[in-house]
Amino acid sequence: MKMIFRKQHLAETWGKRAGYLFAYFLFTTLLYFILLLLHKLPVRWNYIHIMIVTLMVTLTGAIIKRLLK
């Protein structure tokens, strides 16, 4: 049985990146509003702080994934 690998098209690559960014901002926005409505945010925190925290979690996951390959 042969495995057939196809080259990814540029539109497919950009589509995956755009989808990932959209999902990141959607998750971050929802997390921010949930924490805001539940009064779980520190007083001086804003949306940027939540973005930094979620970005750190995302990058940590990506680094661990690469290390385990």
Secondary structure by P-SEA (a helix, b strand, c coil): cbbbbbbbcaaaaaaaaaaaaaaaaaaaaaaaaaaaaaccccccccaaaaaaaaaaaaaaaaaaaaaac
